[in-house]
Amino acid sequence: MTRIGKIASLWRYPVSSLRGEQLDEVRLDGQGVVGDRAWGLFDATGAIASPDNEKRWRPAPELRSRSYGGEIEIAAGDEWFRIGTEEAARAAEAVLGFPVKFQPYEAAAGEGPSTVPAPRYERANLHVLTTASLRRLQELVPEGVEIDVRRFRPNILVETEAGLDGFVEKEWIGRTLAIGDVRVAVSEPCARCSFIALAQAGLSFAPPVLHAITRHGAGGFGILAAVEAAGRLRVGDEIALI
């Protein structure tokens, strides 16, 4: 095994398209980070939020989501509201400008008839990004454009070892990451869309971010992976390449 770095930060996004929560510890099961992207945001007709394709959904990242006390909550400002309440629906509508609803994704496909939407992310369900890639992307965009990890929504940010530069995680495709007893199989680059350019949480609208990735990213930015051996991850855990 070759040491490649350590966990710099861990993230979970309880509701797709909303900002998530940064955590000191997460639990992985066969589906990735437990509770990650378990819920979706929809309009009144049942159409799923699509900030990358429809202008009306672009403010969605101004909303935050978290898991708290066994419930999922959302916030537009400092006040949190439990999903399923009128307050949560009104808070989201105030940001987006039209009625919306939150629904859980289907827990497992093929378990009989269901009116619950199927998951939006059905391939590799763990997203890994490195500090080396963030540094390299910052070099490729115009001065003043913010390259911030929050734009890219990883589950795991790896603080890479000295000497690992550029889009280094692309070299791990087809390999396995060992993090303690956890094993994660890297499968493919993480394809990117205009979502990463959207304004959010103090970050400005920044089309050059996507332009740079399209020009230099060779198919994506960051990597997707699947959990082979589940367990707990903690910030600071060392990561090795098998």
N, C-alpha and C positions, 0 to 999 in steps of 0.2 A: 504494500500500500504506500501511496505517496501523499504526504500532507499537502493540502492545497489552501488551507485557511481555517477560519472559524466563523461561527454565526455572529454576524454583526447586529442583525435585527430580525424579528419575526412578525408576521402580519396575518391577520384574518379579516375577511370581508363577508360579514354575515348576509348582506344583501348585495347582489350583483349591481354594478353601475354606481353604487354609493361608495363613499370613502369608508375605510375600515378602521381597525384598531391595531395598534402596535402593542405586542405582548412580550413578556419576559420568558414565557414558556407556552408551548402548544403541544397537543397530543395528535399524533398521526394514526389514522386507521387505513384501511385499504382504499378509501376514497380521498385521501389527502388530509389536510388539516381539518380536524373535527369542527363542524359548524361553519366551514368556509363556503360562501356562496350557496347557502342552503335556501335562501329566499330570493325572489325576483320582484322587480317593480314593473307594474303593468298599467295601461290606461283602462278606462271604463269598459272598453270593448274586449279586453284581454290581450291586446297587442303588447309585446314585451318592450321594455325600454331599450332604445338603440341610440345612445348619444353619438356614436361614430357615424351614423347614417342619417339621422333626422335632427334638424335644428331645434325642434321643440324639446328634445330630451337633453340638450347640452348642459343645462344647469344641474343635472342630476348629481354630479360630483360635489356640488355644494352641500348636499345632504351627507350626514355621517350615519354609520350603523355600528352597533356593538351588541355583544351578548352580556346580559347583566341579570344576575339572580335567576338564571334559567329561562329568561325571556329575551327576545330580540327587541332592541329599542333603536329609534332613529332620532336625529336632531338636525335642525336647520341652524340653530344658534347655540346657546348654552344650555337650553332646556331639552331634556330627553323625554320621549313619549314611547310607550309600548305599542308595538305593531298590533293592529287589530282594534285600536281605539280610534274614536273620532278625532282626537287631538293629533294623532300621528298622521292621519289622512289629511287633515287641514294644514299641518305644517309642511307636508310634501307638496300639496296643491299650491300653497303660497309661493313656493320656490319655482315650481314648474308652470303654473298658470292654467292648469286644467286638472280635472279630477283624476286621481290615480288610486291604485290599490296594491297591497303587498300580498304575495302568495308564496307558499313553500313550493319548491320544486319536488317532483316525484322522487321518492326515496330510492326506488329501484324499478327499472324498466321490466316489462314482461310479467307483472304480478296481477294481471287482470285489468278490467276496465277502470279508468280513472279520469277525472276531470281536472286533475292537477297537472300543470305543465311539466314536461320532461326537462331535465337539467340542460342548461345552456352549454356547459362544458363537459363533454362526454369522452374526450380522449384522455391524454395525460392530465392529471388534475392537480399537479403541484408545480408552482412556478418559482424558479430559482434565478437570481441575478447576482452579479459580482460588483464589488467596488472597482475592480479593474475596468470593467465595461463602462461604468458610469464616468470614470476619469477619461477614458478614450472618447466617449461621446461628447463630453464637455469640450474637448479639443477640436471637435469637428463642427460645432455649431458656432454661429456668430457671437461675438462678445455681447454679454448682457442677457443671453438666453439661459434660463435656469434649468440645469439638469438636476432634478431632485428625484430621489427614489420613489416618492409618492406618485409621480406621474405613471410609473410602470407597474405598480400593484403586485410586487412579488410576494410570495409567502416567506421566502428565505432570502435574505441578503447576506452574501458571503464576503467577509473581509479577506481578500486574497493575500497569499504569502508574497513577500518582497520578491520581485523578479518576474511575477506573473502579470503580464501587461496586455492591453488590448482586449478584444472580445474573446477572452480566454475560455469561457465556458462552452463555446462552440466545439472546442477540442474534446469535450467530455461526452459528446453524443455517442451512444452505444456503450458507455461505461456505467459503472455503479459508484455512487457516493456512499461512504460509510460514515455515519455520525453516531458514535457510540454503538449501540446494538441496532440502530435503525439502518436500513438499506434502501436506497432510492435509485431507481434505474432511469437514466437520462435518455430520452427518446428523440427529441427534435428541437429545433429552434422555436422560440416563441414569436409567431407572426404578429405584426403590429398594425394598428389601424389609427384613425385620426383621434381616437379617444385620448391618446397620450399627449396630444397638443392642447387639450381643453384647459381653460382656466379653472383653477380650483385651489382652495385653501391658501390664498395669497400668491399662487403661481399664475402668471399671465398666460393668455392664449399664445401658443408658440409653435406655429407650423414648421419652423426650421428643424424642430426635434424629429418629426416624422420624415422630413426630407433627408436629413442626414442618415437616418437608419435605412431608408429606402436605397440610398446611394451607396452606403458603406457596410450595411449590416449583413449582407449575404443571406437574406431570407428571414431575418428576425433580429430580436434583441433580447437576450436572456434565453433560458431553456425551459422546456417542459419535461416533467419526470413523473414516474409512477412509483408508489410505495410498494416495495417488495417485503420489507420487514418493518412492522409498525412499532411505535414506541413514543417516547417523549423527547422533545427537543427543547434546549434552553439556550438563551443568548450566551455566547462564549464557548459553546461546544466546538471541539475541533472536528474538522472535516477532512477525510482522506479519499483519494481516488483509487478504486480497485481496478 
